[in-house]
């Protein structure tokens, strides 16, 4: 029905890598991806041609030693045009330890594949909210997959897109604030900056971007 890949981190996996809860729901325990080397095992490799299913083999492209929240993206794809009936979609969710499921996105006949961001909550925020009661463990984090009515899903392409935009805006704002600190003065409870501070900051921003092609990308990581 569907397959998944964790970019740069796993081989392609088919539905057999998930535990089936009922005919419409599946779960992937993140400990299968971030477990230690003593109990780690790869799910079978999936290829569209069943004659090309290979035995699991170790690979340097794995997530050993990583934490579940380091796995930030997942590619999911339908195997063929008849995988889903009309009006249905495969929805993807993540669940951090002790937290509710968060919607990530979906694939359907009109959008048969997608690379989705996995919006894991910040572990530090979880610890603060519970005063350290939650022990972060890969075995407790899960990815959920379910077949649902397409019209009932949230009208978003990727649930992680909003978080990426917020993170980008925050980093750009921090960059501007740090630049302004070099030129500001204090007047009581107010910071006073030159009137052309935005123009000066943006010019410097553009110059750095031209010199370093990876500079802009660093704001969105």
C-alpha positions in Angstrom: 0.0 0.0 0.0 2.7 2.5 1.0 6.4 2.7 1.6 8.6 5.1 3.6 12.1 6.4 3.5 13.9 8.6 6.1 16.2 10.7 3.9 19.9 10.1 4.5 19.0 7.8 7.4 17.4 4.6 6.2 16.7 2.2 3.4 13.2 2.2 1.8 10.8 0.3 4.0 7.4 -1.1 3.3 4.3 -1.5 5.4 5.7 -4.6 7.1 8.1 -2.3 9.1 5.0 -0.9 10.9 2.9 -2.7 13.5 -0.7 -2.9 12.3 -3.2 -1.8 15.0 -6.3 -2.4 12.9 -7.2 -2.4 9.2 -6.8 1.4 9.0 -4.0 2.2 11.5 -0.3 1.4 11.7 2.5 2.4 14.2 6.2 2.7 13.8 8.1 2.6 17.1 11.1 5.0 16.7 13.3 2.6 18.7 13.5 0.5 15.5 15.4 3.4 14.1 17.3 4.8 17.1 17.9 1.7 19.2 21.4 0.8 20.3 23.7 -1.4 18.2 22.9 -4.5 20.4 19.3 -4.6 19.5 19.1 -2.6 16.3 17.9 -4.4 13.1 16.9 -3.1 9.8 13.4 -3.8 8.4 13.4 -5.7 5.1 14.4 -3.6 2.1 11.5 -2.8 -0.1 11.5 -2.7 -3.9 8.4 -2.5 -6.2 9.5 -5.8 -7.8 8.9 -8.5 -5.1 11.7 -10.5 -6.6 14.1 -7.8 -5.5 13.4 -8.0 -1.8 16.8 -8.4 -0.1 17.9 -9.6 3.3 18.5 -6.9 5.9 22.1 -5.9 6.0 23.9 -3.3 8.1 24.8 0.0 6.5 26.6 3.2 7.5 23.4 5.0 6.5 21.6 4.4 9.7 20.4 6.3 12.7 22.4 4.5 15.4 23.3 6.8 18.2 20.7 9.4 17.2 17.6 10.4 19.2 14.1 10.2 17.8 13.8 14.0 17.6 16.9 14.1 15.3 14.9 12.3 12.7 13.3 15.4 11.1 11.9 14.2 7.8 10.1 11.3 6.3 9.3 10.5 2.7 6.1 8.5 2.2 4.7 7.2 -1.1 1.9 5.2 -2.5 2.9 2.0 -4.3 0.5 2.4 -7.2 -2.5 4.3 -8.4 -4.9 1.8 -6.9 -3.5 1.8 -3.4 -6.3 3.9 -2.0 -10.0 4.2 -2.9 -11.3 7.6 -4.2 -11.7 10.2 -1.5 -9.2 8.5 0.9 -5.8 9.6 2.1 -2.9 8.2 4.1 -2.3 10.6 7.0 0.9 10.7 9.0 1.3 11.6 12.7 4.1 11.8 15.2 3.8 11.2 18.9 6.6 12.2 21.3 6.8 10.5 24.7 3.7 11.2 26.8 2.3 13.6 24.2 -0.7 13.6 21.8 -0.3 12.7 18.1 0.6 15.7 15.8 -0.5 15.7 12.2 2.3 15.9 9.7 0.6 15.7 6.3 -0.9 13.1 3.9 -0.6 11.4 0.6 -3.4 10.5 -1.7 -4.1 9.7 -5.4 -3.6 13.3 -6.5 -0.4 13.6 -4.3 1.1 10.1 -4.3 4.3 11.0 -2.6 5.6 13.7 -0.2 8.6 14.6 2.0 7.1 15.6 5.3 8.7 17.4 8.3 8.3 15.5 11.6 7.4 18.2 14.1 8.7 16.6 17.3 8.3 18.9 20.3 11.5 20.2 21.7 12.7 17.7 24.4 13.7 20.7 26.6 10.1 22.0 26.5 8.8 18.5 27.4 11.1 18.3 30.4 10.2 21.8 31.6 6.4 21.1 31.2 6.7 18.0 33.3 9.5 19.1 35.7 11.6 16.3 34.4 9.1 13.6 34.9 9.2 12.4 31.3 12.3 10.4 30.4 13.1 10.9 26.7 13.2 7.5 25.1 13.2 6.4 21.5 11.1 3.4 22.5 8.2 5.8 23.5 8.2 7.9 20.4 6.0 6.7 17.5 5.0 7.6 14.0 1.4 6.8 13.2 -0.2 6.2 9.8 -3.9 6.0 9.2 -6.3 5.8 6.3 -8.8 8.7 6.6 -11.3 10.7 4.5 -9.3 13.2 2.5 -11.9 16.0 3.1 -11.6 15.6 6.9 -7.9 16.3 7.1 -6.6 19.7 8.0 -6.1 22.0 4.9 -2.3 22.0 5.1 0.3 20.6 2.8 2.8 19.9 5.4 2.2 20.4 9.1 5.9 21.2 9.6 5.9 24.1 7.1 4.5 26.5 9.7 7.1 25.5 12.2 9.9 26.0 9.6 8.6 29.5 8.8 8.4 30.4 12.5 12.0 29.1 13.0 13.2 31.1 10.0 11.5 34.3 11.2 13.0 33.9 14.6 16.5 33.4 13.3 16.3 36.3 11.0 15.0 38.5 13.8 17.8 37.3 16.1 20.3 38.2 13.4 18.8 41.7 13.1 18.8 42.3 16.8 22.4 41.2 17.2 23.3 43.7 14.4 21.4 46.5 16.0 23.1 46.0 19.4 26.4 47.2 17.8 24.9 50.6 17.0 22.2 51.2 19.6 22.2 53.4 22.7 20.0 53.3 25.7 17.5 56.1 26.6 15.8 55.1 29.8 13.9 52.0 29.0 14.3 52.4 25.2 16.9 51.3 22.7 17.8 54.1 20.2 19.2 53.0 16.8 20.1 55.0 13.7 17.3 55.6 11.2 19.0 53.7 8.5 19.7 50.6 10.6 17.5 48.3 8.5 19.1 49.4 5.3 22.6 48.8 6.7 21.6 45.4 8.1 20.0 44.3 4.9 23.0 45.4 2.9 25.3 43.4 5.1 22.9 40.4 5.0 23.0 40.5 1.1 26.8 40.7 1.1 27.1 37.7 3.3 24.6 35.7 1.2 26.6 36.5 -2.0 29.9 35.5 -0.4 28.6 32.3 1.2 26.0 30.2 -0.7 25.2 28.3 2.5 24.6 31.4 4.6 20.9 31.6 3.8 20.4 27.9 4.2 21.7 28.2 7.8 18.7 30.2 8.7 16.3 27.4 7.8 18.1 24.4 9.4 
